[in-house]
Amino acid sequence: MWATPDVLDHPWVAAFRRTRAWRGFVELVGGPRRRLRILETRPWAHPYRPELVVPRTMLSEDEVAMLHWFGRWYFRGRGQIVDAGCFLGGSTAALAQGVSANHRLSRERRWIDSYDTFVMDWYAKREFFADSPLQVGDSFYDEWRTAVEPWERFVSVHRGDVCAQTWGGEKVEILFLDVMKTVPVQTVVTERWFPRLIAGRSILIQQDYVHEWQPWIIVSMELLRHYFLPLDYFDYGSAVYFCVRVPSRRTVEAADVGALPLATQLELMDRAATRMPAHHVPVIANARAKLLIDFRRYDEARAAIEDVWRRWPEHARARSVGERLLEYAEKDAAKGLSASA
Ligand SMILES: C[S@@+](CC[C@H](N)C(=O)[O-])C[C@H]1O[C@@H](n2cnc3c(N)ncnc32)[C@H](O)[C@@H]1O
């Protein structure tokens, strides 16, 4: 675990550490390279396990600890923390408890911007609200508010479609994205926030990267690979990046996945797979099959899934997700047929 001595948390010392003179000194003797050396040791990884109050969440324990670590030990208040897709407040609470224990920061500022529609979908109903009178389409905002109440003073909440929100010129120091559920949302979110990152400081967390159902995230990060250095991958979840340089608005616009032909996207996914730790590759291979389904190349998708099963016969998740992908492809094909009838 990377920790600072208690003396650094003393209010006088903490106040001094907020001055420009101190920050300039730290940049001079420390700076991005030293920061990166520390980050590459993955100090948030097990056994880092702070005692936290965590509401029900879709995140793993490892991801919660990682978010806390960034709020507590890394965040310096050079920009905001974006928590996009906060659901019942798991990510918000982890970040906010980190911020709350981080004495280098002003207590007066709402450092975290949390976003969600707070509208229940079928998955949330099935997995989190099965016994609740709330139904699909109802708001779960009150649950989020109750869960984050102890740290509410650090959080600004933005209800509604993230695409309909605006953002001023503020920089973003930690960008946690758990909202990239469609290509159009990804396009808006990346164009809004990526150019606001800080080179040599900002952290980007793509929660759905190591996942089968959102191949566009893998394609997008591959397009922008010269701007972000991967630091960590979590099982069936987040990829964590250090922003080495900031993509301009024009660069991000040019990297719009929605405008790319299938062949280019497949090529980018194949390249991404060569850089991933081997045990994550079956996930990327199934995400590739999902991409083929999105382009209605059902036969090729089936062949790709069968290839995954051949290559990783013992991989239980590759098997079960592959089966779900095939079901999804069948329904998608049937929908296409009925639309053209
Ligand atoms: C996977 S969940 C987030 C999980 C959460 N980070 C946690 O800690 O448990 C994704 C969230 O994104 C929200 N969401 C999806 N599309 C959205 C959109 N266009 N605008 C705002 N929120 C959206 C959903 O309501 C959902 O709560």
The ligand as an SDF file (V2000), in Angstrom:
LIG
                    3D

 27 29  0  0  0  0  0  0  0  0999 V2000
  -23.4220   -0.4880  -14.5520 C   0  0  0  0  0  0  0  0  0  0  0  0
  -24.4320    0.7240  -13.8450 S   0  0  0  0  0  0  0  0  0  0  0  0
  -23.3370    1.6390  -12.8370 C   0  0  0  0  0  0  0  0  0  0  0  0
  -22.8650    0.8970  -11.6340 C   0  0  0  0  0  0  0  0  0  0  0  0
  -22.2840    1.7940  -10.5810 C   0  0  0  0  0  0  0  0  0  0  0  0
  -21.1040    2.5040  -11.0340 N   0  0  0  0  0  0  0  0  0  0  0  0
  -22.0090    1.0520   -9.3110 C   0  0  0  0  0  0  0  0  0  0  0  0
  -21.0960    1.5030   -8.5980 O   0  0  0  0  0  0  0  0  0  0  0  0
  -22.6900    0.0770   -8.9870 O   0  0  0  0  0  0  0  0  0  0  0  0
  -24.7210    1.8090  -15.1830 C   0  0  0  0  0  0  0  0  0  0  0  0
  -25.5550    3.0010  -14.8200 C   0  0  0  0  0  0  0  0  0  0  0  0
  -25.5490    3.8740  -15.9380 O   0  0  0  0  0  0  0  0  0  0  0  0
  -26.8020    4.5150  -15.9960 C   0  0  0  0  0  0  0  0  0  0  0  0
  -27.0000    4.9930  -17.3740 N   0  0  0  0  0  0  0  0  0  0  0  0
  -27.0880    4.2660  -18.5080 C   0  0  0  0  0  0  0  0  0  0  0  0
  -27.2330    5.0710  -19.5750 N   0  0  0  0  0  0  0  0  0  0  0  0
  -27.2290    6.3470  -19.0970 C   0  0  0  0  0  0  0  0  0  0  0  0
  -27.3260    7.6060  -19.7180 C   0  0  0  0  0  0  0  0  0  0  0  0
  -27.4790    7.7460  -21.0380 N   0  0  0  0  0  0  0  0  0  0  0  0
  -27.2820    8.7010  -18.9290 N   0  0  0  0  0  0  0  0  0  0  0  0
  -27.1200    8.5950  -17.5820 C   0  0  0  0  0  0  0  0  0  0  0  0
  -27.0140    7.4020  -16.9550 N   0  0  0  0  0  0  0  0  0  0  0  0
  -27.0700    6.2930  -17.7030 C   0  0  0  0  0  0  0  0  0  0  0  0
  -27.8030    3.4430  -15.5850 C   0  0  0  0  0  0  0  0  0  0  0  0
  -28.9870    4.0330  -15.0750 O   0  0  0  0  0  0  0  0  0  0  0  0
  -27.0230    2.6710  -14.5350 C   0  0  0  0  0  0  0  0  0  0  0  0
  -27.3430    3.0640  -13.2310 O   0  0  0  0  0  0  0  0  0  0  0  0
  1  2  1  0
  2  3  1  0
  2 10  1  0
  3  4  1  0
  4  5  1  0
  5  6  1  0
  5  7  1  0
  7  8  2  0
  7  9  1  0
 10 11  1  0
 11 12  1  0
 11 26  1  0
 12 13  1  0
 13 14  1  0
 13 24  1  0
 14 15  1  0
 14 23  1  0
 15 16  2  0
 16 17  1  0
 17 18  1  0
 17 23  2  0
 18 19  1  0
 18 20  2  0
 20 21  1  0
 21 22  2  0
 22 23  1  0
 24 25  1  0
 24 26  1  0
 26 27  1  0
M  CHG  2   2   1   9  -1
M  END
$$$$
